[in-house]
Amino acid sequence: MQVRVRERLFALAISIIAPCVMASASAQTSLIPHTATYKVSAGIAGGRLQTQLVATADGFRATHSVRPTGLARLATRGTIIESSDFTLDGTRLRMRQYDSEDSISKERGTIALIFDWDDAQLTGEINLDDTPARSISQSLDPLLQDRVAIQYQLMLDLANDGERETYQLFDIDGNKTLNITRIGEESVKVGRQRYTAIGIQHQSEGSSRYTQLWCVPELGFLPAKIEQYRKDKLKVRISLLEYAPLSTD
């Protein structure tokens, strides 16, 4: 029971929210600082996913965190917190640093990455429980992004009607190619309000899992519903509960 809860909910909840978060439909080369709260459901397990985007002196910092609720809270305790610091070069994100601290899933531990664009190098440290610590040093692919930043990149691309067919995602077991497909429109409800959302599906090459995100243009393409399927069976659903823009003053 505990293993299924962890694998279904906490190892997936943050990763499947990518890619689709708030960007401005009117100021399309900018991101809007905000907070958002999501309900996470995976069978009988439950959780809360909090996302936050804040402006820094020369860019942005995005933080995503998930914690258990209900029966999942009885089965396991802890949080997963991921953050990404990045700048904008027009509509292209340039990551600077990615950090992850996981005290729940089967990949408990920390990850720290540095993106050095001057030397085109990606370096970092991976320290997971039950596995030897290891260092990372590799050439920096111009299209490679971390698990948090990639959602903002796709959001900017969608706002400009120019999403790519594939995106490159850093993964500790080997970088992944995500294939992107538009899948039509669907009516979604957020609170008492209904919206027509645009559907986006992403799937890693060779994977039986795929994720569908339903993004609301009136909310700057904020995802109102996110679902992950495996072999066409729904495994995880993430639903938007609250959204609030943050003041930049």
C-alpha positions in Angstrom: 0.0 0.0 0.0 2.7 2.5 1.0 4.8 1.8 -2.1 1.8 2.2 -4.4 0.8 5.5 -2.8 4.3 6.8 -3.2 4.8 5.7 -6.8 1.4 6.8 -7.9 1.2 10.1 -6.1 4.4 11.7 -5.0 6.9 10.5 -7.5 4.5 11.6 -10.3 2.7 14.7 -9.1 5.3 17.3 -9.7 6.7 15.8 -12.9 3.3 15.4 -14.6 2.3 19.0 -14.1 4.9 19.8 -16.8 4.4 21.4 -19.1 1.9 24.3 -18.9 1.9 27.1 -16.4 0.9 30.8 -16.3 2.1 33.2 -19.0 0.6 36.3 -20.3 -1.6 36.1 -23.4 -1.3 39.9 -24.0 2.4 40.4 -23.0 3.5 37.2 -24.6 7.2 37.4 -23.9 6.7 37.8 -20.2 5.7 35.5 -17.4 3.3 36.6 -14.6 4.4 35.9 -11.1 1.6 33.9 -9.3 0.7 31.1 -6.9 -1.5 28.2 -7.7 -2.9 25.3 -5.6 -3.9 21.9 -7.1 -5.7 18.9 -5.7 -3.8 15.7 -6.5 -5.8 12.4 -6.8 -4.3 8.9 -7.4 -6.8 6.2 -6.5 -7.5 6.5 -2.8 -4.4 8.6 -2.2 -4.6 12.4 -2.1 -2.3 15.4 -1.9 -1.8 19.1 -2.5 0.5 20.6 -5.2 1.6 24.2 -4.7 3.3 26.2 -7.5 4.8 29.6 -7.2 6.5 31.9 -9.7 8.3 35.0 -8.4 10.4 37.6 -10.2 14.0 38.0 -9.3 16.4 40.8 -10.0 17.2 39.5 -13.5 14.8 36.6 -14.1 12.4 34.3 -12.3 12.4 31.6 -9.7 9.7 28.8 -9.9 9.0 26.5 -6.9 6.8 23.4 -6.9 6.0 21.4 -3.8 3.7 18.5 -3.0 2.6 17.1 0.3 0.2 14.2 1.2 -3.3 14.6 2.5 -6.0 12.1 3.7 -5.0 8.4 3.7 -1.8 9.2 1.9 -0.7 11.3 4.9 -1.2 8.2 7.1 0.9 6.1 4.8 3.8 8.4 4.5 5.1 11.8 5.5 7.3 14.3 3.9 7.4 16.6 0.9 8.9 17.0 -2.5 10.2 20.5 -3.3 11.6 21.4 -6.7 12.9 24.9 -7.8 14.3 26.4 -10.9 16.0 29.7 -11.4 16.0 31.0 -15.0 16.2 34.1 -17.1 14.4 35.0 -20.4 16.1 35.6 -23.7 13.0 36.8 -25.7 10.8 33.7 -25.5 13.5 31.3 -24.7 14.3 30.3 -21.1 17.9 30.0 -19.9 18.1 27.9 -16.8 20.7 28.8 -14.2 20.0 26.4 -11.3 17.7 23.5 -10.4 17.3 22.0 -7.0 15.2 19.1 -5.7 14.7 17.8 -2.2 12.6 14.7 -1.9 11.7 13.0 1.4 8.8 10.9 0.1 9.3 8.9 -3.1 11.5 5.9 -3.9 14.1 8.5 -5.2 14.5 10.2 -1.9 17.4 12.6 -1.7 18.7 15.8 -3.3 19.6 17.0 -6.8 21.5 20.2 -7.6 22.2 21.3 -11.1 24.1 24.3 -12.5 23.6 25.5 -16.1 26.7 27.3 -17.3 25.8 28.9 -20.7 29.1 30.6 -21.1 31.0 27.3 -21.1 28.0 25.3 -22.4 28.3 22.9 -19.5 25.8 21.2 -17.2 27.2 20.2 -13.8 25.7 19.0 -10.6 25.4 16.5 -7.8 22.9 13.7 -7.2 22.5 12.3 -3.7 19.8 9.8 -3.5 19.1 7.3 -0.6 20.4 3.8 -1.1 22.6 4.8 -4.1 26.1 6.2 -4.2 26.4 10.0 -4.7 27.4 11.0 -8.1 28.5 14.0 -10.0 27.2 15.2 -13.4 29.3 17.0 -16.0 28.1 17.1 -19.6 27.8 19.3 -22.6 24.8 21.7 -22.3 22.3 21.1 -25.1 20.7 24.5 -26.0 17.2 22.9 -25.9 17.7 20.9 -22.6 15.6 22.0 -19.7 14.9 20.9 -16.1 11.5 19.5 -14.9 10.3 22.8 -13.6 11.5 25.2 -16.3 10.2 23.1 -19.2 6.6 23.9 -18.4 7.2 27.7 -18.6 9.0 27.3 -21.9 6.1 25.4 -23.4 3.7 28.0 -22.0 5.6 30.8 -23.7 5.6 28.8 -26.9 1.8 28.2 -26.7 1.2 31.9 -26.1 3.0 32.6 -29.3 1.3 29.8 -31.3 4.7 28.2 -31.8 5.1 25.2 -29.6 7.7 22.7 -30.9 6.9 19.1 -31.6 9.6 17.9 -29.2 11.2 19.1 -26.0 14.4 17.9 -24.3 14.1 17.1 -20.6 16.9 16.4 -18.1 16.5 13.1 -16.3 18.8 11.4 -13.8 18.5 8.2 -15.8 19.2 9.9 -19.1 17.7 12.8 -20.9 14.3 12.4 -22.4 12.6 13.6 -25.6 8.9 14.7 -25.0 6.6 14.6 -28.0 4.0 17.3 -28.0 0.5 17.0 -29.5 -2.6 19.3 -29.5 -5.7 17.2 -28.7 -8.6 19.6 -29.1 -10.7 21.5 -26.6 -12.7 20.6 -23.5 -14.9 22.4 -21.0 -13.4 22.6 -17.5 -14.6 24.0 -14.3 -12.6 26.0 -11.8 -14.6 26.9 -8.7 -17.9 28.1 -10.0 -16.5 29.2 -13.4 -16.4 27.2 -16.6 -13.8 27.7 -19.3 -13.0 26.2 -22.7 -9.5 24.7 -22.3 -7.0 23.8 -24.9 -5.7 20.2 -24.7 -1.9 19.4 -24.8 -0.5 15.9 -24.6 3.1 15.0 -23.9 4.7 11.6 -24.0 8.3 10.4 -23.7 9.6 8.4 -26.6 9.1 4.7 -26.0 6.9 5.2 -22.9 3.4 3.8 -22.2 2.7 6.8 -20.1 1.3 10.1 -21.4 0.0 13.2 -19.8 -2.8 15.5 -20.9 -3.0 19.1 -19.8 -6.1 21.3 -20.3 -5.0 24.9 -20.4 -7.3 27.9 -20.1 -6.6 30.9 -22.4 -8.5 33.3 -20.2 -6.1 32.4 -17.3 -3.1 32.8 -19.5 -3.1 29.1 -20.4 -2.8 28.1 -16.7 -3.6 24.3 -16.6 -6.9 23.7 -15.0 -6.8 19.9 -15.3 -3.8 17.5 -15.7 -4.2 13.8 -16.1 -1.6 11.1 -16.5 -2.4 7.8 -18.2 -0.6 4.5 -18.4 -1.6 2.1 -21.1 -4.7 4.3 -21.6 -5.8 4.0 -18.0 -6.0 7.1 -15.8 -3.5 7.0 -12.9 -3.2 10.5 -11.6 -5.5 13.6 -11.8 -4.5 17.1 -10.8 -7.2 19.8 -10.6 -6.8 23.5 -10.1 -8.3 24.8 -6.9 -6.9 28.4 -6.5 -4.9 30.8 -8.6 -3.6 34.3 -7.6 -1.3 36.7 -9.4 1.5 38.2 -7.3 2.3 41.9 -7.2 5.6 42.9 -8.8 5.8 46.2 -7.0 
